[in-house]
Amino acid sequence: MSIQRSTPFAAPLVAATAMAATLSSGAPAVAQGGDAPGPNTTSLGHEVVVSGLQVPWDMAFLDDGTLFFTEICKGLSVRMPDGGINRLLGMGDAEGYATLADDLFCNGQAGMNGVALDPDFEENRRIYVYSVSEMSEPPTNRVMRFTVNEAFSGLSDRTDLIEDIPYKVDPTDHPFGNPGAHNGGRIRFGPDGYLHVTTGDNHNPELPQGPQTLGGKVLRITTDGAPAPGNGTPEGFDPRIFTYGHRNVQGIAFDPDTGTPIITEHGPWHSDEITPLEAGGNGGWDPRANMAGRGDCPDDYCGYMPNQMEGMNRYERASFMPMTDFETYPDAMAPIWENNNYSQGITSITFLEGEQWGAWDGDAVVGYMGIGFGGTPIGQRIDVLDLDDDLTVNDVTEMTLPMDAGRFRSLVLAPDGSLYAAVDAGMVRRLVPGGADAD
């Protein structure tokens, strides 16, 4: 259950949701909590730093506040410290960009997704993006490396480091079943200097547990695209695979104390999950038909079953099609948070740092897009997670936002310690401790 604590910026106290049942995994489930604001609490201030965007998907900072960001159907841009914006890499026929890549396109959840800066950017000027490309047939997702010029006005030296991350080409008989679904796409450098790449299962039942396919995985590579040492990949697996058995990972961050990668993963009408990763580990997602007591499923993918188009008790659904199937895979990596067994579109994760955050200094924050289905609360919000040294969850507190909630697509900590939030409505907001609106 939730352990209450006194924190600044806390949401009003909400009675913890009773756990009607627990998954067979025995993995911990923490109820939503948080203390009511007291006389010593301080609210958040905010300002809009970029507006007029089309679904900003990811962000990356330099130490001086230079902000790179992607728009899923537009491309890659950079906001300079003085507020000016340079449009660097456009997709297809996008207008106003210094460079156009006519092989890049968007469809559904796929497009220009993640962005990451090289740990040695000041020396090598390298930037990395994840995007779907029709350079191959069928189209695939790619991780590309570019060089940013000194003026931050253009890119050069495109190098495709990974060319074979699956992309969903054809529609299927599932919720959100259009092309581009379950596309993953978050990329982050770990403290070890290696690039971690999250991918989705494309509604393809063979991908998550498939040893030679890159869908439903977390990859870990060098800056030249080679498998990183220490991946712990099981025998017979593609050596770029760090972990496997995933559904649709759209967030990854690293524990500030241990460097452990922690992912956020979309659940199938139930059980958004937050999971620390282990080298070579299995996430336990396996939506294949005719196994684990299931029979046939639409297009052989059981990922939303049973009654995939209808609401039902989320615990019953989880029993039939578990997010982490410990019965089939008893050594699967255990989630530390299951969102009270709801699926609400969990996205990115990062860590708050700095004394200005008070008791939240060092806590993780996660965003939700908010997906309501079959009685599920919409849940557009930002949660703060207090983690023990062993990465168990002490408490989860919903932020009291100083602005309207939205589909929080990306959360990134800025060099000054403020929290930047990109929302699908087309803006990037800066959240700061302090009370008065920053703008």
N, C-alpha and C positions, 0 to 999 in steps of 0.2 A: 504494500500500500504506500501511498505518498507520505513522505516525512515532511511536515511543515517547517518552514524557517522564515526568518524576517529578512526580506530583501527589498531594495529600492525598486521602483518602477513596476510594482506587482499589480496584477489584475485583481479585481474584487474576488473574494473567496467564493469558490464554487464547490458545492458538495461533491466529493469524489464519486465517480460513476461506479456503481456496484458491479463487481465482476460476476456475471451470471455463470461463467464457466471459465476454465483455462484450457489452453491448447495442450495436447498430449505431450508436447515437448518439455513441459516443466520450465521453460524459459521465463524469466521474470517479467511481469506485467505491472507497470506503475500507473496509478490513477492520476488524472489531471488534478493539480492542486494549486497552491499559491496563496500567500497571505494577503489579507485586505490591506490597502494602503493605510499607514499609520502617520502620526504627526511628523515623523522624521523622513518620510519617503519623498522622493523627488520624481517628477514626471519627465518624460522625454520631450525634447524639442525636435523639430524637423524642418527641412527645406527641400524643395525640388531642385535638383542640380542639372538634370537633363529632362526635357519633355519633347513631345511630338514624335516619339519613336513608334516603331511597329514591332511589338513583342520583343523587348530587350531580353536576351536569354542568359548572358553571362558577363562577368566583369573581371578585370585584373588591374592591379595598381603597381606603379613605380613608387619609390620612396618619396619623391617630391610631390605626389598627389596626381601625377598624370594617370588618367583612367582610360584603359582600353575596354570597349564593350562590343558585344555582338547583337544584331537584330536578326531573328531567325530567317526572315525572307529578304533581308537587305544586304547585310554583310558586316564587316569589321570597321569600327571607327575608333578615334581617340579624342578624349576631352583633355585639353591642355590645362595647366594650373591657372591660367588666366580666364578660363571658361570657354575659349574657342574650341571648335570641333573640326577635326580633319577626318574626312571619309577616305579610308585607306583601300579596302578590298571589297568590291561589290560582287554580287551574285548575278549571273545571267546578264540581263539588260538594265540593271539598277543604274540610276542616274546620279551623277555628282561624285563618283568615287575615282580616286587616282588610278586604280587598276581594276579591271573587270576580269573575272574568271568565268567564262561562259559555260564551263562544265558543272558549276555549282548551281544547285536549285533547292527549292523547299517544297515540302508536301507533308501535311499533317504535322506530326511531332518532329519531323526531320527538317534539316536546313543547316544554317550556320549556328552551331550550338556552343560548345565550350571554347574558352580562350585561356591561355596560360603564358606567363612570361618566363624566359630562361632564368635560372638562378644567377647566371653570369651575364645578365642583359647589358649591364654597363660596359662590358668588354666586347660582347659578340652581337648585341642588338637583335637577338633572336626572339621570335614570338611563335606560338603554336595555336592552331585552331582545329576544331573537329567539325566537319561538314559532309553532307551527302554530295556525291559527285556522279555524273553520268559518263565519266571518262572510261569506265569499264562497262561491260554488258554482262549481266544486269548491273544497274547502279549499285554502288557501295558507299559506306561511310569511310572517310579518310581522316587521318591525322596529318596535317601539313605544317611544315616549318617555313617561316619567312624571315627575312632581315628587314628591320625598320631603319629608314635613313635617319641621318642626324637631325633633320628638320621635322621629323615626325609627320612628313607629308606624303610618304609613299612606301611601298614594300618591294622587295626583289627576292631573288634566289629561292623560289618555291621548291621545296623538297617534300615529296609525299613519303612520310615515314611508315605509315600503315595504310594499305590500300584495300584491305579485304575484310573490313568490319561489315557484317550483313546489314542490308536495308530492306525493309518490307516493301516489295514491289506490288503485289496483288492484294485486293481486298479479301477479307475473310468474314465468315459468319460469326462475328463476335462484337461485343461492345467496343467502341472506338476502333472498329475493325478495318479502317481505311488504310491505304498505303502510308508508309512512314511511321506506323505505330510502334510503340515500345522501342524507342531508338536510342536510349541512353544519352551519352554525349557530354558529360562533365569531365574535364581534364584538370589535373592539379599536380604540381610538383610536390613530392614529399620532402621532409628534411634530409632524406638520404640522397637527394639530388636526382632521383628518377621520376619519370613522368607516369602518373597513374591515369588510366583511361577507362571510363565506365561505359558499358554497352547494354543493349536491351535484347529481349528474346524474339522480337518481331512477330509475336503470335505464332512462332514456329516451335512445336513441341520438342524438336530434336536439338535445338541450339543450347539450352542451359547446361545439360550434362554432356554435350558433345565434345570430345577431346580435341578435335581439330578445327572447330569452328569458333569464331571470336564473338558470337552473339551470346548474351546472357553471362557476361564475364566482367571481371576487372583485370585490365592488362597493366603491365609494369615494364617500361622500356627505358633505354638510354636515350639521350638527345639525338642519336643517330638512328633510332628505330630498332636497335637490337634488343633481344631479351635482356632484362636486367639480371645481374647475378643475385642469387638467393631467392628466386621466385618460388622455389619449392614445388615446382610443377610436377604432378604425378607422371609416371612413365607413360609414354604414348600421347601425351598432350602437347599442343603447340607451346613452345617454351616461353612465349610472350605472356601466357596466361598466369596471373597471380592468384586469382580465385575464380571459381566457376559456380554454376548452379544458381544464377541470379535471374530475376524477372525483368526489372527495369530500374537500374540504379541511376538516380539523377542528382546525387550529392555525394561528395567525399571531402573529408577534412582529416587533420592529423592531430592527435592528442598532444598538447604543448609539452607535456612532461616526458612522455615515452616515445612519441613519434608514431604510435599505432594508427594505421588508417581506420577511419570510421565512416561507414556509408549510410545513406538514406535510400530506401527502396520502396517503390509503389506497391501496395498490396492489391489483391484481386477482389474488390468489393469488401475486403476485410484486411486488417493487419498491415498497415504501413509499418515498416520496420527500420530500426537503427541498429547496426551491427558492427562491432570491431572485427577487423579482418586478420586472418592468419595465413601466412605464406602457404600456398597449395590447398587452401581450405575450400570446402563445398558449402554453398549457401543453402542447399537443401530444396531448391525449387525444381520440380520435375512435373510439368503439366501433360505428360504423355497419356494417351488413352490406354485402356486395358491393362492397367497396373495399379498397385496400391489399393486394390479393391474396387476400382472404377471400371466402367465399361466404355462404350463408344461415346465420343464427344463431338460437337460440331467442328468440322475440318480437323479432326484428330487432336484438338487443343482443348484441354479440360480446365484451362486457367481461370474461368469464371463460374465453373459449375459448382453445384447443380443450379438449375433455374437461372441461367446466366443473364436473362433479360428481365428478371423479376426480383423484387426485394424479398429477403428472408432473414431469419435470425443469423447474425454474423458468426456466432459460435458454431452453429450447425454447418454453415458453409465452410468455415475453417477446418472443421473435422473431416469434411469430404475432400477438400482441396487445400491442404495446409500450405501456407507460405513457406515455412521451413519444415520439411517432412522428416522428423526425427525417427519415425517408425521405419522408414525406408533407409534413411541415412543417419544412423545414431550418432555419428561423429560430426554432424553438420555444425557449422558455426552458429552459436546461439545469439539471437538478438537481445539487446539490453532494453529495448523499448518497442512496444507494439501498438501504440496509439489507441489504447483501450479497445483493441481489435477492430477499430474503424479504418477504412481507406478513405483518405481525404486529400490525396494528391501531394504527398510530402516531396519537397524539392531539395534545395541545397542546405548545407550545414557549414558553419564556421565557428570560431571561438572568439569570445570577447576578451580583450586584454587591456589593462590599464586601471589605475586607481580610480579614475572617474566613474567606473562601473560599479564601485562599491562591492557589495557581497557577490555581485555577478562576475567579478574579475576572474577569468579562467573558465567560466561556464560556456557550454556549447549553446548555439542558437540554431534553430531550424525553421524553415519557412514552409507554408502549405498553400497550395493553390485553391483548395476548397472544392471538393467534388461531393455533392449531395446525391445519394441514390438510395431508394428503398427505405427511406426513413433516416438515413445517415445525416447528421448535422453537417452543414456546408463547411464550416471550419476554416475560413480564410484567416490566417493568423501567423504570428511568430511565437514560438515557444522557446523558453530558456531551460536548459537541462543542467542541473547540478550533479556532477559525476564524482564518485569516489576515486581513489587512486587505482582501484582495480576495475574502473570503468563501469561499475554498477550505478544505477540511477537513484539518487536520493530523492529528487523532487523535480517536478516539471511545472513551470509557472508560465502562464500566458501573459505576454506583454500587453499593457494598456497602451494602445497606439494613440499618438497625437494627431492622427489623420484617419481618413476612411481606410478600411481594410481593402485588400485586393488580392489578386492571384500572385503571391510572392514567388517569383521565378528564381531569383538568385539573391543570396546574402553574402556580402564580402566585407571584411574589416579593412578600413582605410588606414594609411600610415599614421594619421593623427588619432587613431583609436575610435573614431566614429563608425557607425554601422551603415553601410549602403545597401539599399533594397531595390532591386529591379522588379517592376510589376508589369503584367501583361497589358495593362491599360495604356502603356506607352511612356513610362517615366522612370527615372531613377531618383530615389529619395535618400537623403542623408538624415540619420537618426542620431541624436546626441543627448547625453544626460544633461539636464539643466533646467527644464521647465518651460521657459519661453520659447516660442517658435524661433528656429534658427534664422528664418528668413524675415 
